[in-house]
Amino acid sequence: MITTILEPAADGTLHVPLPAMWKLGKFRVSVEVEPLAGVPLAEHAVVRLRRDLPDDEVKAGETGTVVHVYEGGAGYEVEFLGERKRPKLVTVEPADIELAD
């Protein structure tokens, strides 16, 4: 069994490193994908807001795009559009957001 932490390539694909001794051949692959706690979200990740932010006029459940990651994931700048005519830029804490499905 190989356990590895992967980061998606620019096209969204994941590439699993194989030991050199395996060379070429056919393999059965089982995948379980889970976000890692403590690993910051990447810029351009699509996230969902977990709670209302009334001061910023953004509601729980809205989706947005991470446009900046502060200090290794200590905070995030997220752009929400919703039904607004202009995007709303909001600074949030990691507990305020989750990856959108």
C-alpha positions as CSV (number, residue, x, y, z in Angstrom):
1,M,0.0,0.0,0.0
2,I,1.2,3.5,-0.8
3,T,0.1,6.4,1.3
4,T,0.9,9.8,-0.1
5,I,-0.2,13.4,0.1
6,L,-0.9,14.8,-3.4
7,E,-1.5,18.2,-4.7
8,P,-3.6,18.6,-7.9
9,A,-1.8,19.6,-11.1
10,A,-3.0,22.8,-12.8
11,D,-5.6,20.7,-14.8
12,G,-7.0,19.2,-11.6
13,T,-5.5,15.7,-12.1
14,L,-3.6,13.9,-9.4
15,H,-0.4,11.9,-10.2
16,V,0.6,9.0,-7.9
17,P,4.3,8.3,-7.6
18,L,5.2,4.6,-8.0
19,P,8.3,3.0,-6.7
20,A,10.9,2.5,-9.5
21,M,11.0,-1.2,-8.9
22,W,7.4,-1.4,-10.2
23,K,8.3,-0.1,-13.6
24,L,5.5,-0.3,-16.1
25,G,2.5,-2.6,-15.7
26,K,-1.1,-2.7,-14.8
27,F,-2.3,-1.8,-11.3
28,R,-5.6,-1.7,-9.4
29,V,-5.9,1.6,-7.6
30,S,-8.2,2.4,-4.8
31,V,-8.5,6.1,-3.7
32,E,-9.8,7.7,-0.6
33,V,-9.7,11.5,-0.8
34,E,-9.9,13.5,2.4
35,P,-8.8,17.1,3.2
36,L,-6.0,17.3,5.7
37,A,-6.5,19.3,8.8
38,G,-3.8,22.0,9.1
39,V,-3.1,22.1,5.4
40,P,-4.1,25.5,4.0
41,L,-6.5,25.8,1.1
42,A,-5.0,26.9,-2.1
43,E,-5.7,30.2,-3.9
44,H,-8.5,29.7,-6.4
45,A,-10.2,27.0,-4.3
46,V,-14.0,27.2,-4.3
47,V,-15.3,27.4,-0.8
48,R,-18.6,27.5,1.0
49,L,-19.3,29.9,3.9
50,R,-20.2,28.0,7.1
51,R,-21.9,30.9,9.0
52,D,-23.5,34.2,8.3
53,L,-21.3,37.3,8.3
54,P,-23.9,40.0,8.7
55,D,-21.3,42.9,8.8
56,D,-20.1,41.8,5.4
57,E,-23.6,41.0,4.1
58,V,-22.6,37.4,3.2
59,K,-24.8,34.5,4.2
60,A,-24.0,30.9,5.2
61,G,-24.0,28.6,2.2
62,E,-22.7,31.1,-0.3
63,T,-19.8,30.0,-2.4
64,G,-16.8,32.0,-3.1
65,T,-13.2,31.8,-4.4
66,V,-10.1,32.1,-2.3
67,V,-8.0,34.9,-3.7
68,H,-5.4,35.1,-1.0
69,V,-4.0,32.9,1.7
70,Y,-2.6,34.6,4.8
71,E,0.3,33.2,6.8
72,G,0.1,29.5,5.8
73,G,-3.7,29.4,6.2
74,A,-4.2,31.5,9.3
75,G,-6.8,33.4,7.3
76,Y,-8.2,33.8,3.8
77,E,-9.4,36.5,1.5
78,V,-12.5,35.2,-0.3
79,E,-14.4,36.7,-3.1
80,F,-18.2,36.1,-3.0
81,L,-20.5,37.1,-5.8
82,G,-23.9,35.6,-4.9
83,E,-26.7,37.7,-6.3
84,R,-24.8,40.9,-6.0
85,K,-23.9,43.0,-9.0
86,R,-20.3,43.4,-7.6
87,P,-18.1,40.8,-5.9
88,K,-17.8,41.1,-2.1
89,L,-14.2,40.6,-0.8
90,V,-14.2,39.2,2.7
91,T,-11.4,38.2,5.1
92,V,-12.4,34.9,6.9
93,E,-10.9,32.5,9.4
94,P,-10.3,28.8,8.5
95,A,-13.3,27.7,10.6
96,D,-15.6,30.0,8.6
97,I,-15.2,28.1,5.3
98,E,-15.0,24.6,3.8
99,L,-14.3,23.3,0.4
100,A,-17.4,23.4,-1.8
101,D,-18.6,20.2,-3.3
